[in-house]
Structure formats: C-alpha cells, structure tokens
C-alpha cells in the first residue's frame, strides 16, 4: 500500500467529523420538536407548577435552545450523554446495556444475507436467461417489495405459531437460547437485504464475465469455473462492499422496527420508548450512537475498498 493510500485512510476520519457534527445538530432540533413536555410526561398526574419548574431546572430544560445545544455538544465531546429523564441513570451506561442485542441482530442479519446473496447471485449470473435466473430475479423483486415488518409478521405466523420452530419474541438468556431467539429477526432483515445484494452482485458478475481479463483468461485455456472463482467473484465483491456499507446504515435504523416487532431489548426499542416518554437524553444518545456506528461502517468499507482494489480513486 503506497503513501497516498495511507494518507487517504488517515484523513478519512477527519472528513467524517463534520458529518457527525451535522447529525448532532439535526438530532437535537428534531428531538426538541417532539410534541409534549418531558417534565410533564415524567411527573404524570403528580405534575404541579412547582414540580414542573423544578424538573425543568434540574435537567436544564428551562434554558434557551442554543444554550441547551451548547451544553449538549460540550458534554458529548467528553463522552457524557446526560442522565435519562425516565430511568434516572446515566444515558450512556443505559445505552451500553442495550447494545449487545442490537449488535447481534445487525451482524447476524449481515451474515445471513451474505450466505443467501452470494450463492444466489452466482447461480443467476452463471445461468443468465435460464429458469434459475428468472426464479432468482423474481425472488429479489418480491424481496424489494415486502416491508420488513410485514415479512416479520408472516415469518412469525409460519415458523413460530404454525410450526413452532422459533420463539415469537424476546432475547433469551444463555448463548444458544439467544441464538435461537435471534434467528427469526435476523432472517427477517436478511431476506430484505439479500434481495438488494443479489441484484447488485448478479449485475457485477455479468459485467466481469464480459471483461477483457476474463476473455484473456479463456484464451489461456482456463475453465469457466476457474475464471469465475479467480477473477469474476473477487472483482464483483468490490462494489458489493460499498453497497453493503450503505445498506448497513439502513439496517441499523431498521432495527428499530424489528426490535419492536420481536420485543428485543436493544437500543432500537430503547429509542422508541424514549420518543414516547420524551426522554431527550436517551433519544439524543441513541441517535448519536447509531450515527457513529453508520459512519464507522462506511469508513471501514472505504478502507477495505482501498485495500482490495488498486483502481479506486482516492481524491
């Protein structure tokens, strides 16, 4: 790896800092736009004018918005997300206790999606125009048109209620129990994600099969199987890496719906509860954690692309 590539990798995180700053500002404004008073939501029927004033002063909600954002940004740079209004604990510690289920869901979904997408795209590309290709393209079209929550409900009805293969909801306690509980949620996301990956991989493989280096390999007497595994498949994975990084951002945000559907105690479910209870600190914290995760994934995808493809323009 030459000096220009090292410079690109080292400078990339600095380019992402303005993105995080913009996300922090947008998140702050959107959270403050949620209808309702968090102090009143916290106190409920016990809310008296004096109690409301005291709660607002305790959490700085009586300050001007620009002042609240200044303190939010100042604390954020120190790794302090504030105290949850609802749970009365540090928001960062609260979020950290919910990361494991969400991380399990994201990584499991990506792994399942790859296990589904790569073989299907390979079969479709190597049998272009055949019945296998048409069947796989039908699968991807159907996958793109099905909302994740509807697909999740259908899988619950079929695999949990009818066949009793998987639990309906929850996260489990032991390692195997957690895996058993997470297969269905991961499969729900993986089916939607694999539909996108199959289309992209198939198109890339077909393009690579017609490329000059594939033609040269045929002229040297290599079999189609060897050409596919040595040249076509590795080169086709480069655009798929970037597509996967973009869709992981969508996947991370989509965990909110899936965690609510399957009652998984992750940060997505925590975000939903925070919105309904106007827990500003938790909502801001979860949004920043999700944003940081998305930016990190895209950074890693850029680094991986630069490492495996020397043709990438690093400007």
C-alpha positions as CSV (number, residue, x, y, z in Angstrom):
1,X,0.0,0.0,0.0
2,X,1.6,3.3,-1.1
3,X,1.8,6.6,0.7
4,X,-1.3,8.1,-1.0
5,X,-3.4,5.2,0.4
6,X,-2.1,5.6,3.9
7,X,-2.9,9.4,3.7
8,X,-6.4,8.6,2.4
9,X,-7.1,6.2,5.3
10,X,-5.7,8.6,7.9
11,X,-7.6,11.7,6.6
12,X,-10.9,9.9,6.1
13,X,-12.0,10.1,9.8
14,X,-11.3,13.9,9.8
15,X,-13.7,14.2,6.8
16,X,-16.4,12.4,8.8
17,X,-16.3,14.8,11.8
18,X,-18.4,17.5,10.1
19,X,-21.0,14.7,9.3
20,X,-21.2,13.8,13.0
21,X,-21.5,17.5,13.9
22,X,-24.3,18.0,11.5
23,X,-26.1,14.9,12.7
24,X,-25.8,16.1,16.3
25,X,-27.4,19.4,15.4
26,X,-30.2,17.8,13.4
27,X,-30.8,15.3,16.1
28,X,-31.0,18.0,18.8
29,X,-33.5,20.0,16.8
30,X,-35.7,17.0,15.9
31,X,-35.8,15.7,19.5
32,X,-36.9,19.2,20.7
33,X,-39.6,19.1,18.0
34,X,-41.3,16.1,19.6
35,X,-44.7,17.3,20.8
36,X,-45.2,17.3,24.6
37,X,-43.4,18.4,27.7
38,X,-40.8,15.9,29.0
39,X,-41.2,17.2,32.6
40,X,-45.0,16.7,32.4
41,X,-44.5,13.2,30.9
42,X,-42.1,12.3,33.7
43,X,-44.3,13.5,36.6
44,X,-47.7,12.4,35.1
45,X,-50.6,13.0,37.5
46,X,-48.2,14.4,40.1
47,X,-47.3,17.4,38.0
48,X,-47.8,20.6,39.8
49,X,-46.5,24.0,38.6
50,X,-43.7,24.0,41.2
51,X,-42.7,20.4,40.4
52,X,-42.6,21.1,36.7
53,X,-40.3,24.2,37.3
54,X,-38.0,22.2,39.5
55,X,-37.7,19.3,37.0
56,X,-37.1,21.7,34.1
57,X,-34.4,23.5,36.0
58,X,-32.8,20.2,37.1
59,X,-32.3,19.0,33.6
60,X,-31.6,22.4,32.0
61,X,-34.9,22.4,30.1
62,X,-35.6,26.0,31.1
63,X,-32.5,27.3,29.3
64,X,-32.7,28.8,25.7
65,X,-32.3,26.2,23.0
66,X,-28.9,27.5,21.8
67,X,-27.7,27.2,25.4
68,X,-29.1,23.6,25.7
69,X,-27.3,22.6,22.5
70,X,-24.0,24.2,23.6
71,X,-24.1,22.1,26.8
72,X,-25.2,19.0,24.9
73,X,-22.3,19.4,22.5
74,X,-19.8,20.2,25.3
75,X,-20.8,17.1,27.2
76,X,-20.9,15.0,24.1
77,X,-17.2,15.8,23.4
78,X,-16.5,14.5,26.9
79,X,-18.5,11.3,26.3
80,X,-21.3,12.4,28.6
81,X,-24.8,12.0,27.2
82,X,-26.6,13.2,30.3
83,X,-29.0,11.5,32.6
84,X,-32.1,9.7,31.4
85,X,-35.3,11.5,32.5
86,X,-37.2,8.2,32.7
87,X,-34.7,5.7,34.1
88,X,-32.7,8.2,36.3
89,X,-29.4,6.7,35.3
90,X,-26.5,7.8,33.0
91,X,-27.8,7.7,29.4
92,X,-24.5,6.3,28.0
93,X,-24.5,3.4,30.6
94,X,-28.1,2.7,29.8
95,X,-27.5,2.5,26.1
96,X,-24.4,0.3,26.6
97,X,-26.5,-2.3,28.3
98,X,-28.7,-2.5,25.2
99,X,-26.0,-2.7,22.6
100,X,-25.5,-6.4,22.6
101,X,-28.9,-7.5,21.2
102,X,-28.7,-4.8,18.5
103,X,-25.2,-5.8,17.6
104,X,-26.2,-9.5,17.5
105,X,-29.1,-8.5,15.2
106,X,-27.1,-6.4,12.8
107,X,-24.1,-8.9,12.5
108,X,-26.4,-11.9,12.3
109,X,-28.5,-10.3,9.6
110,X,-25.5,-9.3,7.5
111,X,-24.0,-12.8,7.8
112,X,-27.3,-14.5,6.8
113,X,-27.8,-12.0,3.9
114,X,-24.3,-12.8,2.5
115,X,-24.9,-16.6,2.9
116,X,-28.1,-16.1,0.9
117,X,-27.0,-13.5,-1.6
118,X,-23.6,-14.8,-2.9
119,X,-24.8,-18.3,-3.9
120,X,-28.0,-17.0,-5.5
121,X,-26.1,-14.3,-7.4
122,X,-23.6,-16.8,-8.6
123,X,-26.3,-19.2,-9.8
124,X,-28.2,-16.4,-11.6
125,X,-25.0,-15.0,-13.3
126,X,-23.8,-18.4,-14.5
127,X,-27.2,-19.3,-15.8
128,X,-28.2,-15.9,-17.4
129,X,-31.6,-16.2,-19.1
130,X,-32.3,-19.7,-17.7
131,X,-35.1,-20.7,-15.4
132,X,-32.8,-20.4,-12.3
133,X,-32.0,-16.8,-13.3
134,X,-35.7,-15.9,-13.7
135,X,-36.7,-17.5,-10.4
136,X,-33.9,-15.7,-8.5
137,X,-34.8,-12.4,-10.1
138,X,-38.4,-13.0,-9.1
139,X,-37.3,-13.6,-5.5
140,X,-35.3,-10.3,-5.5
141,X,-38.2,-8.4,-6.9
142,X,-40.6,-9.8,-4.2
143,X,-38.0,-9.1,-1.5
144,X,-37.7,-5.5,-2.5
145,X,-41.4,-5.0,-2.4
146,X,-42.1,-6.5,1.0
147,X,-41.9,-4.2,4.1
148,X,-39.7,-5.7,6.8
149,X,-42.5,-5.6,9.5
150,X,-45.0,-7.4,7.2
151,X,-42.4,-10.0,6.4
152,X,-41.6,-10.4,10.1
153,X,-45.2,-11.0,10.9
154,X,-45.6,-13.6,8.2
155,X,-42.5,-15.4,9.4
156,X,-43.8,-15.4,13.0
157,X,-47.1,-16.8,11.8
158,X,-45.5,-19.5,9.8
159,X,-42.3,-20.5,11.6
160,X,-43.4,-19.7,15.2
161,X,-47.1,-20.1,15.5
162,X,-47.8,-22.8,12.9
163,X,-44.5,-24.8,13.0
164,X,-43.2,-23.9,16.5
165,X,-39.6,-23.8,15.3
166,X,-38.6,-20.4,16.9
167,X,-39.7,-18.3,19.8
168,X,-42.1,-15.4,19.0
169,X,-40.3,-12.7,20.9
170,X,-37.6,-12.0,23.5
171,X,-33.8,-12.3,23.5
172,X,-33.1,-15.3,25.7
173,X,-30.6,-15.9,28.5
174,X,-27.8,-18.4,27.5
175,X,-25.8,-18.3,24.3
176,X,-27.8,-21.0,22.5
177,X,-31.1,-19.5,23.8
178,X,-30.1,-16.1,22.4
179,X,-29.2,-17.6,19.1
180,X,-32.5,-19.5,18.9
181,X,-34.4,-16.3,19.7
182,X,-32.5,-14.2,17.2
183,X,-32.7,-16.4,14.1
184,X,-36.1,-15.2,13.1
185,X,-35.4,-11.5,13.5
186,X,-32.1,-11.9,11.6
187,X,-33.8,-13.8,8.9
188,X,-36.4,-11.1,8.5
189,X,-33.8,-8.4,7.9
190,X,-31.5,-10.7,5.8
191,X,-34.2,-11.6,3.3
192,X,-34.8,-7.9,2.5
193,X,-31.1,-7.1,2.5
194,X,-30.2,-10.1,0.3
195,X,-32.6,-9.0,-2.3
196,X,-30.6,-5.8,-2.9
197,X,-27.3,-7.6,-2.7
198,X,-28.3,-10.4,-5.2
199,X,-29.3,-7.8,-7.9
200,X,-26.1,-5.9,-7.4
201,X,-23.8,-8.9,-7.4
202,X,-25.5,-10.5,-10.4
203,X,-25.0,-7.3,-12.4
204,X,-21.4,-7.1,-11.4
205,X,-20.7,-10.7,-12.2
206,X,-22.2,-10.4,-15.6
207,X,-20.1,-7.4,-16.3
208,X,-17.0,-9.1,-15.1
209,X,-17.7,-12.2,-17.2
210,X,-17.5,-10.0,-20.3
211,X,-14.4,-8.1,-19.2
212,X,-11.1,-8.2,-21.1
213,X,-9.3,-10.1,-18.3
214,X,-11.9,-12.8,-18.4
215,X,-11.5,-13.1,-22.2
216,X,-7.8,-13.2,-21.8
217,X,-8.1,-16.0,-19.2
218,X,-10.3,-18.0,-21.6
219,X,-7.6,-17.5,-24.3
220,X,-5.1,-19.0,-21.9
221,X,-7.2,-22.1,-21.6
222,X,-8.7,-21.6,-18.1
223,X,-12.0,-23.3,-17.4
224,X,-15.1,-21.2,-16.8
225,X,-15.2,-22.4,-13.2
226,X,-11.6,-21.2,-12.6
227,X,-12.2,-17.9,-14.3
228,X,-15.3,-17.3,-12.2
229,X,-13.6,-18.0,-8.8
230,X,-10.2,-16.4,-9.6
231,X,-11.3,-13.3,-11.5
232,X,-15.1,-12.7,-11.6
233,X,-16.1,-13.3,-8.0
234,X,-13.3,-11.3,-6.3
235,X,-13.8,-8.3,-8.6
236,X,-17.6,-8.4,-8.2
237,X,-17.3,-8.2,-4.4
238,X,-15.7,-4.7,-4.6
239,X,-18.9,-2.7,-5.4
240,X,-20.9,-5.1,-3.2
241,X,-18.8,-4.0,-0.2
242,X,-19.8,-0.3,-0.7
243,X,-23.4,-1.3,-1.3
244,X,-23.4,-3.4,1.9
245,X,-22.0,-0.5,3.9
246,X,-24.7,1.8,2.7
247,X,-27.4,-0.8,3.4
248,X,-26.0,-1.5,6.9
249,X,-26.8,2.2,7.7
250,X,-30.4,1.4,6.6
251,X,-30.2,-1.9,8.5
252,X,-29.1,-0.2,11.7
253,X,-32.0,2.3,11.5
254,X,-34.3,-0.6,10.6
255,X,-33.6,-2.4,13.8
256,X,-36.0,0.0,15.5
257,X,-38.9,-1.7,13.7
258,X,-37.6,-5.2,14.1
259,X,-36.8,-4.9,17.8
260,X,-40.2,-3.5,18.5
261,X,-41.9,-6.3,16.5
262,X,-39.9,-9.1,18.2
263,X,-39.7,-7.4,21.6
264,X,-35.9,-7.4,21.5
265,X,-34.4,-5.3,24.4
266,X,-31.9,-3.4,22.1
267,X,-31.2,0.3,21.5
268,X,-33.9,0.4,18.8
269,X,-36.6,-0.5,21.3
270,X,-35.0,2.0,23.8
271,X,-35.3,4.7,21.2
272,X,-39.0,4.1,20.6
273,X,-39.7,4.2,24.4
274,X,-37.6,7.3,24.7
275,X,-39.6,9.1,22.0
276,X,-42.9,8.2,23.6
277,X,-41.8,9.4,27.0
278,X,-39.9,12.5,25.7
279,X,-36.7,11.2,27.2
280,X,-34.5,13.7,25.4
281,X,-31.2,12.4,26.7
282,X,-31.8,8.8,25.7
283,X,-33.2,9.8,22.2
284,X,-30.2,12.1,21.5
285,X,-27.8,9.4,22.8
286,X,-29.2,6.6,20.8
287,X,-29.3,8.7,17.7
288,X,-25.7,9.7,18.1
289,X,-24.6,6.1,18.7
290,X,-26.5,4.9,15.6
291,X,-24.9,7.7,13.6
292,X,-21.5,6.9,14.9
293,X,-22.0,3.2,14.0
294,X,-23.1,4.1,10.5
295,X,-20.2,6.5,9.9
296,X,-17.7,3.9,11.2
297,X,-19.1,1.1,9.0
298,X,-18.8,3.4,5.9
299,X,-15.2,4.3,6.9
300,X,-14.3,0.6,7.3
301,X,-15.9,0.0,3.9
302,X,-13.8,2.7,2.3
303,X,-10.6,1.3,3.9
304,X,-11.5,-2.2,2.7
305,X,-12.2,-1.0,-0.8
306,X,-8.9,0.9,-1.0
307,X,-7.0,-2.2,0.3
308,X,-8.5,-4.7,-2.2
309,X,-8.9,-2.5,-5.3
310,X,-5.9,-0.5,-6.5
311,X,-8.1,1.2,-9.2
312,X,-10.0,3.2,-6.6
313,X,-9.7,7.0,-7.0
314,X,-8.6,8.3,-3.6
315,X,-9.3,12.0,-4.2
